[in-house]
Amino acid sequence: MTPNDEDIRLAIADRASEWFVENRSGPLNRETSAHFIAWLKASPVHVGEYLAIAGLVRDLDAATRRTDIALEPLLARARAQTDHVVKLDLPVRKQTPVAMRSRVWRPWLRAAAAGLAFMALAAVWMTRDGERFGLPRTYTTAHGEQVEEQLPDGSVLHLNTDSQVTVRYSRRERVVDLDRGEALFQVARSGERGFRVAAGNAQVLDVGTEFDVYRRSDSVRVTVVEGTVAVYTGSPHITPAALRLVAGYQVEIRGTVGLPSAVNARAAVGWLRRQIAFENEPLGAVAEEFNRYGQIPIEIDDEALRKLPITGVFDPYDTESFVVFLAVLNDVVVERTATRVRILSRASALPEQRSDAR
């Protein structure tokens, strides 16, 4: 091989790396695929260089699965048939020694390997959730924050305040670990792959619907907005005892799956629209819900007051309006400081007021 031939080989190797990256980036269209196959058939050198690039990243399967031509048989046939070899009409020069060819070739291989490794890392970063690579992705919200994310399969994740999920995709299923807080899922169908949410011991399996899962310290609450889910505990594999929960129903899991109850599902997930609705809910629970979003906590020490039933629709981020609402209730006293809001019964507040007067 002459030095000029070496330049040609390097050019072929460069083109092989371009084809490899193009194949890895997604399915080729019909025209591009035809050009690629024609390029391979032109010479065994083309095939050899393409296989060498594939070997650099130890991914021969990924290199060949996007084309309808088998490379190894083609290489064997091309080597046996000289009429498949591209003729290079170049002036013949002095042969380059083998050792020199090796020195010229190996640095290029190292550079190509480094370049392909960089592109692979960039691909992992750009795909974010790493569906193609089976990598997990964690989504987190801070106190008072809400986010909406589209997942690689087309499903949509809505993450409520103080929440965290880890998404893991495989060929068989899509799994979301709800580590804390609350998330609503609008699930896209994905062939035979189910969509499963694990919240501690609780498992929620879905095939294509919209549902909400809220993980608290002592329980998990599941609300179905559209479609049907299976709710069960323990093993990730569904059991015959799993509860089929349909739209408009909610269930609590406290160690075991409870009985479903009918709810206004849209109101139950009103946090998507910055609304929280209550119907005869105890004030203590309502205050805790406001504390999930607000910066200044609401404190209620009086047990009788914590049981006071509250009905209404509120903006969870508007603590001030809720406090004004409480202040007009009979026998309720509101005390404010820079760091907290205390709700007291009028009877319990009077001794403190008299003590302050003295």
Protein Blocks (a to p, Z undefined) as FASTA:
>chain_A
ZZklmmmmmmmmmmmmmmmmmmmnoccdfklmmmmmmmmmmpmklmmmmmmmmmmnopak
lmmmmpcbdfklmmmmmmmmmklpccddddddddddfklmmmmmmmmmmmmmmmmmmmmm
mmmmmnonommnopacdddddehiacddddfkopacdddehiaddddddfkbccdddfbh
jdddddddehjaccdddehjbccddfbdcddddddfkbccdddfbhcddddehjfbdcfk
lccddehiacddehiacddddddfklmmmmmnopacdehiafklmmmmmmmmmmbdcddf
blklmmpcceddddfklmmlmmmmmmmpghiacdddfkbccdddfklmmmmmmmmmZZ
